[in-house]
């Protein structure tokens, strides 16, 4: 019975860490886009319509 509870708590922890990792993988790079956009505008300017 204890090994079943250990397995269940391990699975819950892994799911929790996967959710945190997914959020961090999206949020942390998103913080840098605000600082990066002025440089991107200089490097890759938007095409003007004719």
PyMOL commands that set and color helices and strands:
alter all, ss='L'
color gray80, all
select helices_A, chain A and resi 2-43
alter helices_A, ss='H'
color red, helices_A
deselect
rebuild
show_as cartoon
